[in-house]
Amino acid sequence: MKSVTIKGSQRESVGKVSTKALRNAGKVPCVLYGGEKPMHFSADELSFKKLVYTPNAYTAVIELESGEKFDAVLQDIQFHPVTDRILHIDFYQLFADKAVTMDIPIRLEGSSPGVRNGGRLLFRKRKLSIKALPDLLPDFITIDISKLKIGGTIAVETLLNDDFTILHPESTAVVQVKASRNAIEDEEEEEGEEGAAEGEGATAEAPAAEGAE
């Protein structure tokens, strides 16, 4: 998995006055858990842009002024209720032999025949929570929808992998194609109708553009 480097400074004082001063200076107070004891540090708010404001999943490399580096994942984040500025971030330190939980984005590939026939693509789960060793964390989970017909569903049970554990019930729907009012229920029937139209010298209409909700 790709990582984002966060350059920070270890905090000597963690009181309210110190925390307020950090935020006024455009910095975010953070805590790194998972080691022998929690480590408090701060970093510029702008340095979290790629890690926080993205649909992708990244690990983090926390690089302190002392030269120490820590591999970590974002565990919790607090935003200001009015301004949406980042108030605080908790990280969890990564170790090669300890599994970690992360939300991994879903990437769809292919063209659904159900959608081409007028069905509606419903993307139920855009991310899945998984548990894996750090070296086995995927950047995304790919789902091929090229055989997904009207009424079809791709559930978690079809995405099981030896490299990670998906933390959702196997019956959880990830992506579906639902029938719409003008949908053609049977792809084979559609092909037959097109063949008949071509035999009469008619021009078949182009399939509807694929869309998603």
N, C-alpha and C positions, 0 to 999 in steps of 0.2 A: 504494500500500500504506500502511496505517496505521502510525504510528510511536509509540514510547514514549520520553519524555524522561528521560534519566539525568543527574542533577545531581551533578557530581563535583569533585574537587580534584586538580590536577596534583601528582605526587609528585616531591619533590626527592631523596629517598633511596630506593634500591630494594634495600637489603640485607636479609638474613634477619631481623635485629632489628627493622627498620622494618616489614617485612611482618607479622611476628608481632604487633606492637603494633597495626597496623591491624585485623587479624582479631579481636584481643581487644576492640577498640572497636566491633565490629559492622560493620566496613567490608570491602569486597572489593577487593583489588588487581587492576588491569586494565591491559591494554596495547592501544593502538590502532595497528594496522599499516596500511600502504598509502600513507602520506604520505612526505615526504622522509626521515623517520626515525621509529622507533617512539616513541610518546608514552605515558608511564606516568602513570596516574591512579588514584584510588580513589573509591568511592561507597558509600553505605549499602547493606547487604545487602537491606533491605526494598524498595529502589527497583527491584530486578530481578524482583520477584514477578510482575508482569504480562508481562514479557519472557520469563522462563524457564519458569514453571509454568503453561503454557497450551498447548492444542492448536492455537492460531492462530499465524500468522506475522506478525511485526512487524519493521520496521526500527527503529533507535534514533537519537535525537538526543542526542549527548553535549554537555552544557552545562557548561562550567567556570566557576569562580568569577571568572576573568579576563574573562568575557563571550564567550569563543570558543565556537563551536558547530561540531560535526562530525556529518555524517550517516554512519551506519555500520550494519553488520550483525554479529550475533553469529557468531563463527567457531568458537570452541572454549570449552568450560567444564569446569572440574574440580570435583568434589564430594569432600567428606570421606568415606572408605570406611565410617565407622561412623555419623556424625551426619547425613550428607547435606547438611551446610552447604556453601555455595559457597566454594571456596578461591581460585579464580582465573578470570578471563574474558579471552579474547582477542577483540578486535573488528577488523573490517576497514573502512577508510574508503571511503565511496561517492563516486564521481565520475560526473557525468551522462553522460559519454562512454565509460565503462568498464563492461562487462558484469560481473555478479556472480552467484555461485551460491548458491541458497537452497533449503531444503526447504519445499514448499508443500502445505498440507493439501488433501485431496479432500473435496468435499461432494456427497453423493448427493441427487438429487431425483426425485420420481415414485414410483410403486408398481409393483413388478415383477410381471408376470403369472405368472412362474415361481414366485415365492414364494407368491403367492395359491393356486397349485395344489399347494402342499406342498413345494416345493423349498427348499433351504438357501442363503441368501445368504452368500457368502464374500467378505469385504472384504480382498483380498490386499495392497493398498498404500494405506495411509491417508495417506501423504505421497509426493510425487514431487520429486526433485531437478531443478531447472531452472536455466537460465542466461539472464539477460536484463539489459537496461539498467535502472537503478534505477527510472526512471519507468514502466517496463512490467511491473514485478513485480506479479502478481495477489495479492489477499488469499487466494484459494482457487481451485481448479479444480473446476468443476461437471460432474457426470456424470449424465445423464438415464438412469434405469433402467426407464422406463415400457414399454420394448419388450423387456426382457431376459427370455427364456423359459428353461425348464429346459434345461440343457446349454449355455446361452449364456455368452459371455465378452466383456467389454469390455477391450481391450488398449490399450497406449500409442499404437499406430499410429492409433487413432481420435481421439486427443486432441491431435494435432499442431497447432501454432499459429504464425503468422508473428511473434507478439510475443515468443516465447521458445523456447528449445531444451530439450527434455526429455532428461535425461542417463540414460536407461534404454533398453535394447533395445526396438525397436518391438513385439516379440512379448510383452513383459512383461504378464502379466495383472494388472489392477487390481481388477476385481470380477467375480464369477462366480455362477451359480446352479447348484448341483449337485442331482441327483435324490436324493430320500430314499425310504424304503421305501413310504410311502403316497402318493407324488407321482403326479399325473396327467400322463403324458408328453405328451399332445397337447391343447392348449387347445381346438382345434376339436371334438375328441371330447367334452370336458367340456361344451361348449355344447350339443351334441346330446343328451347324457344329461340335462341340466337341462331341455331343451325337452320331452323325453319324459316326465319326471317331472311337469312342470307340466300336460301333457295328461291325465295320469291323476288329476289333482287333488291330487298330493302337494306338499309344501312343500320347496323346495330348501334345503339347509343353507347357513349362512353360510360364506364362504371363510375359510380359516385365517388367523390374524393374521400379519402379516409380521414376520420376525425376522432377526437377523444374528448371525454368529459373529465 
